[in-house]
Amino acid sequence: MTPLQIATLGIRLVGLVWTVIAISSAHRWIPFIASADPGQIDRASFVFLAGLQLATCAVLLLFPATIATMLLPSLRSTKAAVPTHAVEWQTLAVIAVGLWILTRAVPDAFYWVAYYLAAHRAGVEYDTSDPQYIAGVVSTIVEVGLGLWLTIGGKGLATVLFKLRTSGIRQ
């Protein structure tokens, strides 16, 4: 398999796992939205967030090759396959780790946004100085940032890691 095929497979798997997680967490939100007073929460916000999450999952499932080509621009050419170098495989691994982190962090980010919107719209006093609340929000922000950095900047990071790993070795 070529790195592009592996990236395509990985992206499709990420989309599938994310879809399953999004659908499996719906059982917690549907009763809450159905039982809330109309003036208490903005149902449109919840529907928008859920729709955005499912639309992202659909894009990952329907267009994995396009996304893989964007993430690995060095593999865009349609020339005959040449032997791959270790740095390309390492780039693929770094991007895969970034995508895995994003599959965990983005649903958490949606949770915190929905939590804030629900509490704000309901006029509920929530304690933002609670250490558990702060830790949850900060860790989600760090995870999203790290996932984006590994996914978008994966090629540069993999090149640096490869140079560090092979420094002093003759090729």
Backbone bond lengths (Angstrom), bond angles and torsions (degrees), N, CA, C in turn:
res aa  C-N    CA-C-N  psi(-1)  N-CA   C-N-CA  omega(-1)  CA-C   N-CA-C  phi
1 M - - - 1.462 - - 1.523 109.08 -
2 T 1.306 114.90 143.36 1.457 119.84 177.91 1.532 109.06 -84.27
3 P 1.328 117.32 161.01 1.468 119.20 176.74 1.528 112.81 -58.28
4 L 1.336 116.79 -35.02 1.464 119.68 178.85 1.523 111.18 -65.24
5 Q 1.323 117.43 -40.02 1.465 120.55 177.75 1.527 110.87 -66.47
6 I 1.308 116.75 -39.62 1.468 120.23 178.89 1.520 110.34 -66.49
7 A 1.342 116.55 -42.03 1.465 119.71 177.66 1.519 110.67 -63.01
8 T 1.323 117.33 -40.16 1.464 121.34 178.31 1.528 110.32 -62.18
9 L 1.302 116.25 -45.10 1.463 120.45 177.95 1.524 110.96 -62.66
10 G 1.334 116.56 -43.69 1.463 120.36 179.60 1.515 112.19 -62.21
11 I 1.315 117.18 -41.99 1.466 120.79 -179.92 1.523 110.48 -66.20
12 R 1.321 116.61 -40.34 1.462 119.11 177.57 1.534 110.63 -64.23
13 L 1.329 117.23 -39.58 1.471 120.46 177.34 1.530 111.21 -65.30
14 V 1.328 117.17 -40.19 1.462 120.67 176.93 1.525 109.56 -60.27
15 G 1.333 116.86 -45.44 1.462 120.54 178.35 1.515 112.35 -61.35
16 L 1.316 116.73 -39.62 1.462 120.90 179.72 1.526 111.45 -67.08
17 V 1.333 116.14 -46.09 1.474 119.82 179.52 1.515 110.28 -63.94
18 W 1.324 117.64 -43.16 1.455 121.74 179.94 1.525 110.67 -62.90
19 T 1.328 117.45 -40.49 1.464 121.01 178.01 1.519 111.04 -62.25
20 V 1.322 116.59 -44.70 1.466 120.21 179.71 1.526 110.55 -63.11
21 I 1.323 117.25 -42.66 1.474 120.56 179.15 1.527 110.56 -64.47
22 A 1.327 117.19 -43.64 1.463 120.64 -179.27 1.527 111.35 -63.73
23 I 1.315 116.35 -43.55 1.463 119.68 -179.34 1.530 110.72 -69.96
24 S 1.338 116.69 -38.49 1.468 118.77 -178.78 1.518 112.75 -70.65
25 S 1.330 118.30 -21.18 1.463 119.24 178.37 1.533 112.36 -89.61
26 A 1.319 117.52 -4.41 1.464 120.67 -178.81 1.526 112.33 -66.83
27 H 1.324 117.84 -26.08 1.468 119.74 -178.01 1.525 112.30 -63.37
28 R 1.316 118.12 -21.46 1.468 120.35 178.94 1.514 112.01 -82.68
29 W 1.325 117.49 -31.06 1.455 120.89 -174.44 1.522 113.49 -89.94
30 I 1.307 118.05 -32.94 1.467 120.37 -175.57 1.530 111.88 -61.54
31 P 1.345 120.88 -47.98 1.470 118.84 177.93 1.529 112.70 -64.19
32 F 1.319 117.33 -35.11 1.460 120.84 179.64 1.522 110.63 -64.34
33 I 1.307 116.68 -45.63 1.466 120.56 -179.09 1.521 110.54 -68.40
34 A 1.323 117.50 -39.17 1.465 121.07 -177.97 1.522 111.87 -68.33
35 S 1.340 117.68 -32.93 1.467 119.80 -175.85 1.518 113.61 -92.21
36 A 1.307 118.91 -7.98 1.461 121.79 -176.62 1.519 110.98 -76.50
37 D 1.325 115.57 149.48 1.450 121.05 175.26 1.531 108.93 -68.02
38 P 1.337 117.07 145.73 1.466 119.39 -178.41 1.527 113.33 -57.14
39 G 1.317 118.89 -36.27 1.463 120.94 -179.44 1.518 112.93 -82.84
40 Q 1.326 116.54 -10.84 1.456 120.21 -174.55 1.526 112.94 -78.20
41 I 1.310 117.90 -42.82 1.464 120.85 179.97 1.518 109.66 -131.14
42 D 1.281 115.13 159.79 1.462 120.82 176.06 1.521 107.71 -97.43
43 R 1.327 115.91 100.81 1.469 120.39 -177.60 1.520 111.62 -62.07
44 A 1.319 116.11 -30.20 1.469 119.22 -179.69 1.526 111.04 -62.14
45 S 1.334 117.52 -34.98 1.471 120.19 178.56 1.521 110.82 -64.07
46 F 1.311 116.37 -43.82 1.458 119.99 179.33 1.526 111.20 -65.66
47 V 1.313 116.41 -42.65 1.460 120.46 179.66 1.531 109.73 -64.40
48 F 1.337 117.02 -41.13 1.460 120.64 178.55 1.526 111.19 -62.49
49 L 1.334 117.19 -46.41 1.466 120.27 -179.52 1.529 111.37 -63.54
50 A 1.317 116.90 -42.80 1.461 119.87 178.67 1.527 110.75 -66.20
51 G 1.317 116.49 -41.60 1.465 120.36 178.22 1.515 112.44 -64.66
52 L 1.334 117.03 -39.69 1.459 121.09 178.05 1.527 111.01 -64.01
53 Q 1.314 115.34 -42.07 1.465 119.53 179.03 1.529 110.71 -64.83
54 L 1.315 118.08 -45.81 1.461 121.06 179.68 1.532 111.76 -68.35
55 A 1.333 117.72 -33.30 1.466 120.17 176.80 1.527 110.41 -66.31
56 T 1.324 116.71 -39.65 1.464 120.21 176.55 1.521 110.46 -62.79
57 C 1.320 116.23 -41.79 1.467 120.18 177.08 1.525 110.73 -61.74
58 A 1.321 116.78 -41.99 1.466 120.36 179.79 1.525 111.31 -63.55
59 V 1.332 117.10 -40.33 1.470 120.03 178.40 1.529 109.79 -63.80
60 L 1.333 117.66 -42.57 1.466 120.51 178.65 1.527 111.34 -63.87
61 L 1.317 117.63 -36.27 1.456 120.72 -179.14 1.533 112.82 -77.75
62 L 1.324 117.24 -34.77 1.461 120.79 -174.24 1.527 114.04 -90.36
63 F 1.326 117.51 -27.18 1.464 120.46 -175.76 1.531 112.72 -127.48
64 P 1.325 118.91 48.64 1.467 118.70 -177.41 1.528 113.18 -68.65
65 A 1.320 118.07 -33.66 1.469 120.10 -179.31 1.527 110.88 -68.65
66 T 1.308 117.16 -38.93 1.462 120.74 177.88 1.519 110.65 -64.04
67 I 1.321 116.63 -43.74 1.460 120.81 179.27 1.525 110.33 -66.59
68 A 1.319 117.21 -40.79 1.468 120.68 178.41 1.520 110.57 -62.70
69 T 1.312 117.57 -38.93 1.459 121.22 178.37 1.524 110.89 -65.80
70 M 1.338 117.08 -36.85 1.462 120.08 177.20 1.523 111.30 -69.26
71 L 1.328 117.22 -36.31 1.462 120.83 -178.71 1.523 112.23 -76.28
72 L 1.315 117.68 -28.45 1.462 122.17 -179.54 1.529 109.13 -121.36
73 P 1.333 117.57 72.80 1.465 119.60 -174.29 1.528 113.61 -64.57
74 S 1.313 118.93 -22.33 1.463 120.05 -179.93 1.524 111.84 -70.25
75 L 1.318 117.35 -13.77 1.461 121.08 -178.22 1.527 112.34 -103.36
76 R 1.323 118.01 16.25 1.458 121.37 -177.12 1.518 113.52 -71.18
77 S 1.295 117.88 -28.44 1.459 119.69 -173.73 1.529 110.66 -64.29
78 T 1.318 114.85 151.87 1.463 120.61 -179.48 1.526 111.23 -101.66
79 K 1.335 116.97 16.65 1.449 121.32 178.28 1.521 109.51 -65.91
80 A 1.309 114.49 168.88 1.458 119.90 177.64 1.528 108.92 -60.73
81 A 1.293 115.32 144.53 1.459 120.22 -177.26 1.525 110.33 -64.87
82 V 1.321 113.99 131.31 1.456 120.28 175.65 1.523 107.36 -104.86
83 P 1.310 117.17 159.10 1.466 117.70 178.58 1.529 110.51 -57.08
84 T 1.302 115.99 134.92 1.457 120.09 -177.99 1.518 110.03 -81.62
85 H 1.299 114.40 152.48 1.447 121.58 179.21 1.522 108.90 -98.59
86 A 1.294 115.36 159.18 1.469 120.30 -177.90 1.518 111.85 -61.56
87 V 1.324 117.84 -32.72 1.458 119.72 -178.86 1.535 110.92 -66.24
88 E 1.328 118.16 -31.40 1.464 120.18 177.34 1.530 111.21 -67.98
89 W 1.321 116.01 -40.48 1.471 119.38 177.09 1.523 110.58 -67.12
90 Q 1.322 116.42 -37.27 1.463 119.49 178.68 1.526 109.87 -68.15
91 T 1.328 117.68 -37.21 1.463 121.08 175.79 1.526 110.14 -61.39
92 L 1.304 115.67 -43.95 1.461 120.38 178.41 1.531 111.05 -60.66
93 A 1.314 116.40 -41.41 1.469 120.43 179.71 1.525 111.23 -65.82
94 V 1.332 117.67 -42.15 1.468 120.79 179.84 1.526 110.20 -64.13
95 I 1.321 116.79 -42.98 1.470 120.25 178.84 1.519 110.71 -65.38
96 A 1.332 117.80 -38.87 1.467 121.02 178.62 1.524 110.99 -63.23
97 V 1.322 117.20 -40.54 1.472 120.15 176.90 1.526 109.86 -64.22
98 G 1.332 116.99 -41.06 1.466 120.10 177.33 1.513 112.32 -61.69
99 L 1.324 117.41 -42.32 1.462 120.43 177.34 1.524 111.66 -65.58
100 W 1.328 116.29 -38.02 1.467 119.20 178.28 1.526 110.63 -64.06
101 I 1.331 116.83 -42.12 1.466 120.05 177.79 1.522 110.10 -62.76
102 L 1.334 117.28 -41.00 1.464 120.08 179.71 1.528 112.30 -65.59
103 T 1.336 117.63 -33.40 1.470 118.84 179.18 1.521 111.05 -65.93
104 R 1.294 117.23 -24.34 1.466 120.41 176.77 1.525 111.68 -89.92
105 A 1.331 117.37 -35.26 1.456 121.11 -172.33 1.527 113.34 -81.98
106 V 1.324 117.57 -38.35 1.469 119.52 -176.33 1.532 111.74 -64.29
107 P 1.347 120.34 -44.65 1.470 117.92 175.14 1.532 113.00 -60.96
108 D 1.330 117.28 -35.11 1.466 119.86 175.40 1.525 111.07 -64.47
109 A 1.330 116.50 -39.81 1.466 119.89 178.08 1.527 110.61 -63.55
110 F 1.338 116.88 -41.95 1.466 119.75 175.93 1.527 110.86 -60.96
111 Y 1.331 116.71 -38.74 1.461 120.52 178.34 1.526 110.67 -60.90
112 W 1.344 117.01 -48.52 1.467 119.73 -177.28 1.520 111.52 -66.21
113 V 1.329 118.22 -37.10 1.467 120.40 177.16 1.527 109.80 -65.79
114 A 1.326 117.16 -44.80 1.467 120.46 178.94 1.525 111.27 -64.82
115 Y 1.323 116.79 -38.60 1.466 121.71 178.13 1.527 110.44 -61.62
116 Y 1.324 115.49 -46.88 1.459 119.82 179.61 1.524 110.74 -63.91
117 L 1.339 117.65 -45.95 1.463 120.60 -179.80 1.525 111.91 -61.83
118 A 1.322 116.62 -42.26 1.469 120.18 -179.24 1.527 110.69 -65.03
119 A 1.325 116.51 -45.23 1.465 119.62 -179.32 1.523 111.03 -67.35
120 H 1.315 116.87 -39.82 1.465 120.62 -179.35 1.528 111.34 -67.13
121 R 1.318 116.37 -44.66 1.467 120.33 -178.63 1.529 111.76 -69.01
122 A 1.323 116.15 -33.07 1.460 120.13 -178.92 1.521 111.88 -81.73
123 G 1.311 117.15 -11.71 1.456 120.39 -178.33 1.516 112.49 73.57
124 V 1.315 116.35 18.72 1.458 121.36 -179.76 1.519 108.66 -77.73
125 E 1.303 115.48 135.68 1.457 120.34 176.14 1.519 108.55 -79.88
126 Y 1.294 117.30 120.77 1.450 121.24 176.63 1.515 107.89 -119.10
127 D 1.290 115.06 144.09 1.457 121.64 -174.58 1.522 109.75 -89.43
128 T 1.337 116.13 102.54 1.461 119.64 -179.93 1.519 112.30 -79.69
129 S 1.319 117.52 -5.31 1.465 119.32 177.67 1.531 111.15 -93.96
130 D 1.327 116.16 0.51 1.463 120.33 177.55 1.527 108.90 -64.33
131 P 1.331 118.55 126.57 1.471 120.55 -177.67 1.528 113.27 -58.54
132 Q 1.316 117.37 -35.12 1.464 119.77 -179.96 1.531 110.79 -67.60
133 Y 1.323 116.87 -39.30 1.465 121.46 177.86 1.527 110.10 -64.48
134 I 1.313 116.51 -48.43 1.470 121.28 -179.07 1.525 110.40 -61.93
135 A 1.323 116.56 -45.05 1.468 120.19 -179.75 1.525 111.12 -62.59
136 G 1.312 117.66 -40.04 1.459 120.94 179.36 1.517 112.53 -64.27
137 V 1.325 116.58 -46.07 1.459 120.68 -179.47 1.527 110.92 -67.21
138 V 1.333 117.00 -46.31 1.467 120.26 -179.08 1.528 111.03 -63.91
139 S 1.327 117.74 -42.60 1.463 119.36 -179.67 1.527 111.14 -65.84
140 T 1.314 117.94 -35.13 1.461 120.69 177.04 1.527 110.85 -66.57
141 I 1.327 116.64 -42.46 1.466 120.07 178.28 1.525 110.69 -63.11
142 V 1.330 116.97 -42.64 1.468 120.76 178.80 1.528 110.48 -64.69
143 E 1.335 117.52 -42.17 1.464 120.58 178.97 1.524 111.73 -62.91
144 V 1.323 117.64 -43.51 1.464 120.48 178.76 1.526 109.91 -63.28
145 G 1.325 116.83 -45.10 1.462 120.29 178.96 1.518 112.38 -62.02
146 L 1.318 116.85 -45.69 1.461 120.98 179.49 1.525 111.09 -64.72
147 G 1.316 116.75 -42.63 1.464 120.38 178.80 1.515 112.11 -62.51
148 L 1.336 116.80 -43.40 1.465 119.98 177.79 1.526 110.98 -65.27
149 W 1.323 117.28 -41.21 1.459 120.70 179.99 1.523 111.09 -63.10
150 L 1.331 116.96 -44.74 1.459 119.68 179.81 1.522 112.06 -68.57
151 T 1.320 117.14 -34.53 1.459 120.52 -178.76 1.526 111.36 -75.72
152 I 1.317 116.91 -48.90 1.460 120.66 -176.10 1.533 111.47 -80.20
153 G 1.317 117.06 -41.03 1.463 120.39 -178.51 1.511 113.39 -99.03
154 G 1.318 117.02 22.27 1.462 121.38 -176.28 1.508 114.19 -61.78
155 K 1.323 117.11 -36.65 1.463 119.68 -177.61 1.517 111.11 -66.02
156 G 1.323 117.09 -46.92 1.463 120.38 179.88 1.511 112.20 -64.04
157 L 1.337 116.22 -43.59 1.461 120.09 179.45 1.522 111.07 -64.79
158 A 1.316 117.38 -41.34 1.465 120.26 179.14 1.524 110.92 -64.42
159 T 1.327 117.57 -38.06 1.459 120.73 177.78 1.523 110.84 -63.81
160 V 1.327 116.97 -44.10 1.465 120.61 178.68 1.528 110.36 -63.67
161 L 1.330 116.76 -45.34 1.462 119.90 179.06 1.521 111.63 -62.84
162 F 1.324 116.84 -38.34 1.460 120.49 179.44 1.526 110.52 -65.74
163 K 1.338 116.82 -42.28 1.464 120.15 178.42 1.524 110.97 -64.57
164 L 1.326 117.54 -40.57 1.469 120.71 177.52 1.524 110.93 -64.72
165 R 1.316 115.37 -40.42 1.460 119.96 -176.85 1.522 112.38 -71.07
166 T 1.332 116.43 -33.21 1.465 119.30 -176.43 1.517 112.90 -105.41
167 S 1.315 119.33 12.50 1.462 120.00 -179.95 1.530 110.10 -65.75
168 G 1.310 114.58 134.79 1.461 119.76 179.58 1.514 113.89 86.96
169 I 1.331 118.16 -4.06 1.459 121.14 -179.93 1.525 108.22 -102.72
170 R 1.315 116.04 128.28 1.479 119.38 177.54 1.516 109.43 -78.49
171 Q 1.300 113.79 141.38 1.463 117.79 -179.28 1.492 111.97 -110.01
